[in-house]
Amino acid sequence: MTAQVVVRTDRQRRLLHRLPWWIAALFLVGIAVLWIFPFLWMLSASLKDNMEMFAGGLKLWPSKFVWDNYARAWNDAHFGRYLINTVVTTVITVVIVTIRCATAGYVLARYRFRGSKVFLGVLIATLFVPTGYTIIPVVKISMQLHLIDSLGGMILALSGGAYVSAILLYYGYFRQIPRELEEAAVVDGAGFVRIFFSVMLPLAMPVTATVAVLTFITTWNAFFLPLVFTFSRPDLRTVSVGMQAFVGETATDWSGMAAAGVISIVPVVVLFIFLQRYFVEGISGAVKS
């Protein structure tokens, strides 16, 4: 009898020790479900007609799969063209921003010059400036340079932003790298460009992946600048601006818009799945420093 009581007591203690973990796990699962539910609902809505989309409420499984929504979004709304424009714009912007922010973060972290702390402080202060305040001067300068209504002008406008968070990520990561690596490269006769591209930038691959993912998402979802730069050239629209094609004067094609939304979000999800390990390493490495 005593042995049974001891076994029950041990089991109860183990259950009490494990109970908080189960509660935490259930809580996190609930948060994950709430977080992913809008995407699941959009995926479900893209396979319904407009009537079932509103009549079905929060039901996820369609009564009839309407694959024509994707064909209508791809062909009738020209989302295939918009997707190509977005991929070209986003990839070139990511390359420009990554190289520019990496060089800026490297110089701020490894070199000391007069006014470097003031310059860093000004960069941090710009984080509190709303993005919308820069649209008017950017558009005015682009008009004077005859860059409106072109993908090149839109790419320059999107990649010309401050991207202070990316610079600070590189700044924090480069600060923790030992200076002996640079000194050894200098002894071998390497200059600034060779040291940066052959030694420092490969070491910062986790941060590069993080900056690439963040810039990719920001550029992919950009709306105001692509809208202004393609206002008179609908064939140059990106996917975010192309969503307006489903909004008519008297009606809105909600199911077609949901299908277009799924098409536009898939590349971002795939990119993050492949780069999530580097993304976490880049954030933790920069914060640790």
DAWO-V758091 format. One record per residue. N is the residue number from 1. PHI is phi in degrees with one decimal (* if undefined). PSI is psi in whole degrees, 0 to 359 (none if undefined). OMEGA is omega in degrees with one decimal (none if undefined). Layout:
n->N phi->PHI psi->PSI omega->OMEGA
n->N phi->PHI psi->PSI omega->OMEGA
//
This chain:
n->1 phi->* psi->315 omega->179.5
n->2 phi->-63.4 psi->321 omega->179.4
n->3 phi->-63.3 psi->321 omega->178.8
n->4 phi->-65.2 psi->321 omega->178.7
n->5 phi->-64.5 psi->319 omega->179.8
n->6 phi->-64.0 psi->318 omega->179.3
n->7 phi->-63.5 psi->317 omega->178.7
n->8 phi->-63.0 psi->318 omega->179.7
n->9 phi->-62.7 psi->317 omega->178.5
n->10 phi->-62.9 psi->319 omega->179.1
n->11 phi->-65.1 psi->319 omega->178.5
n->12 phi->-64.5 psi->321 omega->178.1
n->13 phi->-65.2 psi->317 omega->178.1
n->14 phi->-62.9 psi->320 omega->179.2
n->15 phi->-64.4 psi->320 omega->178.3
n->16 phi->-66.6 psi->324 omega->177.9
n->17 phi->-69.8 psi->327 omega->-177.6
n->18 phi->-87.0 psi->340 omega->-175.6
n->19 phi->-58.8 psi->315 omega->177.9
n->20 phi->-59.5 psi->324 omega->178.4
n->21 phi->-67.1 psi->321 omega->177.5
n->22 phi->-66.1 psi->320 omega->178.0
n->23 phi->-63.1 psi->316 omega->178.1
n->24 phi->-62.3 psi->319 omega->179.9
n->25 phi->-64.5 psi->315 omega->178.4
n->26 phi->-63.3 psi->321 omega->178.5
n->27 phi->-63.5 psi->315 omega->179.4
n->28 phi->-66.5 psi->322 omega->176.7
n->29 phi->-63.6 psi->318 omega->177.6
n->30 phi->-62.1 psi->318 omega->177.3
n->31 phi->-63.6 psi->319 omega->179.3
n->32 phi->-63.0 psi->319 omega->179.3
n->33 phi->-64.7 psi->315 omega->178.0
n->34 phi->-62.8 psi->325 omega->-177.5
n->35 phi->-70.7 psi->321 omega->-174.1
n->36 phi->-92.6 psi->349 omega->-175.8
n->37 phi->-61.0 psi->317 omega->178.7
n->38 phi->-57.8 psi->321 omega->178.0
n->39 phi->-66.5 psi->318 omega->177.9
n->40 phi->-63.7 psi->321 omega->178.8
n->41 phi->-67.8 psi->321 omega->177.6
n->42 phi->-64.7 psi->320 omega->176.2
n->43 phi->-62.6 psi->319 omega->177.9
n->44 phi->-67.3 psi->319 omega->-179.1
n->45 phi->-65.6 psi->331 omega->179.7
n->46 phi->-69.9 psi->347 omega->-179.9
n->47 phi->-109.9 psi->15 omega->178.3
n->48 phi->-117.9 psi->166 omega->169.4
n->49 phi->-88.1 psi->170 omega->-175.0
n->50 phi->-61.5 psi->325 omega->-179.0
n->51 phi->-66.8 psi->312 omega->-179.9
n->52 phi->-69.5 psi->331 omega->-179.0
n->53 phi->-60.0 psi->320 omega->-179.8
n->54 phi->-90.9 psi->327 omega->-179.0
n->55 phi->-74.9 psi->332 omega->-176.9
n->56 phi->-77.3 psi->347 omega->179.9
n->57 phi->65.7 psi->234 omega->-178.3
n->58 phi->-93.7 psi->9 omega->178.9
n->59 phi->-65.7 psi->132 omega->-174.9
n->60 phi->-91.5 psi->327 omega->-174.5
n->61 phi->-86.6 psi->118 omega->-179.3
n->62 phi->-69.6 psi->146 omega->174.9
n->63 phi->-73.2 psi->334 omega->176.5
n->64 phi->-147.4 psi->127 omega->-177.7
n->65 phi->-79.2 psi->118 omega->-178.9
n->66 phi->-104.6 psi->89 omega->-179.4
n->67 phi->-74.2 psi->347 omega->-179.8
n->68 phi->-65.2 psi->340 omega->177.8
n->69 phi->-60.7 psi->319 omega->-179.7
n->70 phi->-69.9 psi->321 omega->177.7
n->71 phi->-64.8 psi->321 omega->178.9
n->72 phi->-67.5 psi->320 omega->178.6
n->73 phi->-68.5 psi->321 omega->-176.0
n->74 phi->-75.3 psi->320 omega->-173.6
n->75 phi->-98.4 psi->302 omega->-174.8
n->76 phi->-67.4 psi->320 omega->179.9
n->77 phi->-89.5 psi->3 omega->177.2
n->78 phi->59.7 psi->34 omega->-178.3
n->79 phi->-71.4 psi->339 omega->174.2
n->80 phi->-62.9 psi->316 omega->177.3
n->81 phi->-66.1 psi->317 omega->179.8
n->82 phi->-62.8 psi->324 omega->179.9
n->83 phi->-67.3 psi->320 omega->177.0
n->84 phi->-63.7 psi->315 omega->177.8
n->85 phi->-58.7 psi->319 omega->-178.7
n->86 phi->-68.2 psi->318 omega->179.6
n->87 phi->-63.2 psi->314 omega->179.9
n->88 phi->-61.8 psi->312 omega->-179.0
n->89 phi->-62.3 psi->316 omega->-175.4
n->90 phi->-69.3 psi->315 omega->-177.2
n->91 phi->-63.5 psi->313 omega->-179.6
n->92 phi->-65.6 psi->320 omega->178.1
n->93 phi->-62.8 psi->318 omega->178.8
n->94 phi->-61.9 psi->317 omega->179.7
n->95 phi->-63.1 psi->313 omega->-178.9
n->96 phi->-63.9 psi->312 omega->-177.2
n->97 phi->-64.9 psi->320 omega->-178.3
n->98 phi->-63.5 psi->312 omega->-179.8
n->99 phi->-65.9 psi->317 omega->-178.2
n->100 phi->-65.5 psi->315 omega->-179.2
n->101 phi->-71.2 psi->326 omega->178.2
n->102 phi->-65.4 psi->315 omega->179.0
n->103 phi->-65.7 psi->319 omega->179.3
n->104 phi->-65.3 psi->315 omega->178.6
n->105 phi->-64.8 psi->324 omega->179.3
n->106 phi->-65.9 psi->315 omega->-179.1
n->107 phi->-65.6 psi->317 omega->-179.8
n->108 phi->-66.3 psi->328 omega->-176.4
n->109 phi->-84.4 psi->327 omega->-170.3
n->110 phi->-107.4 psi->345 omega->-177.3
n->111 phi->-120.9 psi->144 omega->176.9
n->112 phi->-113.3 psi->120 omega->178.5
n->113 phi->-138.3 psi->164 omega->-176.3
n->114 phi->-64.1 psi->126 omega->179.4
n->115 phi->88.3 psi->8 omega->-178.0
n->116 phi->-65.7 psi->320 omega->179.2
n->117 phi->-68.3 psi->323 omega->177.1
n->118 phi->-65.2 psi->318 omega->178.7
n->119 phi->-61.9 psi->319 omega->178.5
n->120 phi->-65.4 psi->321 omega->177.6
n->121 phi->-64.4 psi->321 omega->177.8
n->122 phi->-64.7 psi->320 omega->177.4
n->123 phi->-59.9 psi->315 omega->180.0
n->124 phi->-65.3 psi->323 omega->-179.8
n->125 phi->-65.0 psi->329 omega->-179.9
n->126 phi->-68.8 psi->347 omega->176.3
n->127 phi->-63.1 psi->335 omega->-177.1
n->128 phi->-92.0 psi->1 omega->178.4
n->129 phi->-88.8 psi->124 omega->179.2
n->130 phi->-60.2 psi->145 omega->-177.7
n->131 phi->-64.3 psi->326 omega->-176.6
n->132 phi->-61.9 psi->337 omega->-177.7
n->133 phi->-68.9 psi->339 omega->-176.6
n->134 phi->-94.0 psi->354 omega->-175.7
n->135 phi->-67.4 psi->316 omega->-176.3
n->136 phi->-62.4 psi->309 omega->178.1
n->137 phi->-63.3 psi->324 omega->178.5
n->138 phi->-63.0 psi->315 omega->-179.9
n->139 phi->-67.0 psi->321 omega->-179.9
n->140 phi->-64.6 psi->316 omega->177.8
n->141 phi->-64.8 psi->320 omega->179.5
n->142 phi->-64.3 psi->323 omega->177.4
n->143 phi->-66.6 psi->320 omega->178.6
n->144 phi->-67.2 psi->331 omega->178.3
n->145 phi->-92.9 psi->5 omega->179.1
n->146 phi->58.2 psi->44 omega->180.0
n->147 phi->-104.7 psi->356 omega->178.0
n->148 phi->-68.9 psi->152 omega->178.9
n->149 phi->64.0 psi->40 omega->176.2
n->150 phi->-151.0 psi->148 omega->177.0
n->151 phi->-66.2 psi->324 omega->178.8
n->152 phi->-61.1 psi->316 omega->177.9
n->153 phi->-65.0 psi->321 omega->178.6
n->154 phi->-65.0 psi->321 omega->178.9
n->155 phi->-64.8 psi->316 omega->178.8
n->156 phi->-63.7 psi->322 omega->179.8
n->157 phi->-68.5 psi->319 omega->-179.5
n->158 phi->-71.6 psi->325 omega->-178.5
n->159 phi->-87.7 psi->353 omega->-178.0
n->160 phi->-88.4 psi->2 omega->178.9
n->161 phi->-70.2 psi->172 omega->-176.4
n->162 phi->-69.7 psi->318 omega->-176.9
n->163 phi->48.7 psi->52 omega->-175.7
n->164 phi->-62.9 psi->321 omega->-179.0
n->165 phi->-60.7 psi->322 omega->178.5
n->166 phi->-67.8 psi->319 omega->177.8
n->167 phi->-62.3 psi->318 omega->-179.8
n->168 phi->-67.9 psi->327 omega->176.1
n->169 phi->-63.2 psi->312 omega->177.2
n->170 phi->-65.1 psi->321 omega->179.4
n->171 phi->-59.8 psi->313 omega->179.8
n->172 phi->-66.7 psi->325 omega->-178.4
n->173 phi->-74.4 psi->318 omega->-178.4
n->174 phi->-68.5 psi->334 omega->-179.2
n->175 phi->-66.7 psi->331 omega->-176.0
n->176 phi->-89.7 psi->357 omega->178.8
n->177 phi->-80.2 psi->131 omega->-179.1
n->178 phi->-60.3 psi->142 omega->-179.7
n->179 phi->-73.4 psi->345 omega->178.8
n->180 phi->-60.4 psi->330 omega->178.9
n->181 phi->-64.2 psi->316 omega->178.2
n->182 phi->-67.8 psi->319 omega->-179.3
n->183 phi->-63.4 psi->320 omega->177.5
n->184 phi->-64.7 psi->322 omega->178.3
n->185 phi->-67.6 psi->323 omega->177.8
n->186 phi->-64.7 psi->320 omega->178.3
n->187 phi->-62.3 psi->325 omega->178.5
n->188 phi->-77.3 psi->359 omega->176.8
n->189 phi->92.6 psi->14 omega->179.9
n->190 phi->-80.2 psi->142 omega->176.6
n->191 phi->-96.0 psi->191 omega->-176.2
n->192 phi->-60.8 psi->311 omega->-175.3
n->193 phi->-63.9 psi->316 omega->-178.2
n->194 phi->-68.3 psi->319 omega->178.9
n->195 phi->-61.9 psi->318 omega->-176.7
n->196 phi->-67.7 psi->309 omega->-173.9
n->197 phi->-80.6 psi->333 omega->-176.3
n->198 phi->-97.7 psi->336 omega->-174.9
n->199 phi->-116.0 psi->302 omega->-169.9
n->200 phi->-76.4 psi->313 omega->-177.0
n->201 phi->-63.6 psi->319 omega->175.5
n->202 phi->-62.0 psi->326 omega->177.8
n->203 phi->-67.8 psi->333 omega->-178.0
n->204 phi->-93.3 psi->26 omega->-178.2
n->205 phi->-58.3 psi->319 omega->176.9
n->206 phi->-59.6 psi->318 omega->178.5
n->207 phi->-68.1 psi->321 omega->177.8
n->208 phi->-60.1 psi->318 omega->177.1
n->209 phi->-63.6 psi->320 omega->178.6
n->210 phi->-63.7 psi->312 omega->179.2
n->211 phi->-62.9 psi->321 omega->179.7
n->212 phi->-62.8 psi->316 omega->-179.8
n->213 phi->-65.6 psi->313 omega->-179.1
n->214 phi->-63.6 psi->317 omega->178.7
n->215 phi->-67.2 psi->321 omega->178.4
n->216 phi->-59.8 psi->313 omega->-178.7
n->217 phi->-65.8 psi->316 omega->-179.6
n->218 phi->-62.0 psi->314 omega->-178.7
n->219 phi->-69.6 psi->319 omega->-178.7
n->220 phi->-61.8 psi->324 omega->-177.2
n->221 phi->-94.8 psi->1 omega->-178.9
n->222 phi->-59.9 psi->140 omega->-176.6
n->223 phi->-125.1 psi->309 omega->-170.5
n->224 phi->-64.9 psi->310 omega->-179.8
n->225 phi->-63.8 psi->312 omega->175.3
n->226 phi->-59.5 psi->326 omega->178.5
n->227 phi->-64.3 psi->315 omega->-179.3
n->228 phi->-69.0 psi->319 omega->-175.4
n->229 phi->-75.5 psi->345 omega->-179.3
n->230 phi->-120.6 psi->21 omega->-174.9
n->231 phi->-62.0 psi->320 omega->179.5
n->232 phi->-102.3 psi->6 omega->177.4
n->233 phi->-130.1 psi->80 omega->-178.4
n->234 phi->-59.5 psi->335 omega->-178.9
n->235 phi->-71.3 psi->348 omega->179.5
n->236 phi->-101.0 psi->8 omega->-177.0
n->237 phi->-65.3 psi->154 omega->172.5
n->238 phi->-97.9 psi->175 omega->-175.2
n->239 phi->-64.3 psi->325 omega->-179.4
n->240 phi->-66.4 psi->320 omega->177.3
n->241 phi->-76.0 psi->326 omega->-179.5
n->242 phi->-64.2 psi->342 omega->176.5
n->243 phi->-59.9 psi->334 omega->-179.4
n->244 phi->-67.0 psi->344 omega->-179.5
n->245 phi->-66.4 psi->340 omega->-178.6
n->246 phi->-89.2 psi->356 omega->-179.5
n->247 phi->-101.7 psi->113 omega->178.6
n->248 phi->-100.7 psi->181 omega->-179.5
n->249 phi->-72.3 psi->328 omega->-176.1
n->250 phi->-116.1 psi->343 omega->-177.0
n->251 phi->-152.9 psi->164 omega->179.1
n->252 phi->-128.1 psi->131 omega->178.6
n->253 phi->-85.0 psi->85 omega->-174.2
n->254 phi->-68.5 psi->319 omega->-179.9
n->255 phi->-67.0 psi->321 omega->175.2
n->256 phi->-65.4 psi->323 omega->177.1
n->257 phi->-65.8 psi->322 omega->177.4
n->258 phi->-64.0 psi->319 omega->177.4
n->259 phi->-63.6 psi->318 omega->177.0
n->260 phi->-64.7 psi->324 omega->177.2
n->261 phi->-63.8 psi->320 omega->176.9
n->262 phi->-64.7 psi->317 omega->178.7
n->263 phi->-60.8 psi->320 omega->-176.2
n->264 phi->-75.9 psi->335 omega->-175.8
n->265 phi->-91.3 psi->341 omega->-177.8
n->266 phi->-60.2 psi->313 omega->179.5
n->267 phi->-58.8 psi->324 omega->178.9
n->268 phi->-66.1 psi->317 omega->179.5
n->269 phi->-64.4 psi->317 omega->179.4
n->270 phi->-63.0 psi->316 omega->179.2
n->271 phi->-61.1 psi->316 omega->-178.8
n->272 phi->-67.0 psi->324 omega->178.9
n->273 phi->-62.2 psi->319 omega->-178.6
n->274 phi->-75.4 psi->332 omega->-174.3
n->275 phi->-112.0 psi->11 omega->-174.9
n->276 phi->-65.4 psi->325 omega->179.4
n->277 phi->-64.1 psi->314 omega->178.0
n->278 phi->-67.5 psi->326 omega->179.2
n->279 phi->-61.5 psi->313 omega->180.0
n->280 phi->-66.4 psi->319 omega->179.8
n->281 phi->-63.7 psi->321 omega->-179.9
n->282 phi->-66.3 psi->317 omega->179.0
n->283 phi->-65.4 psi->314 omega->-178.0
n->284 phi->-67.5 psi->322 omega->179.2
n->285 phi->-66.4 psi->320 omega->179.8
n->286 phi->-71.7 psi->322 omega->179.7
n->287 phi->-71.1 psi->324 omega->-178.1
n->288 phi->-61.2 psi->324 omega->-178.0
n->289 phi->-72.1 psi->none omega->none
//
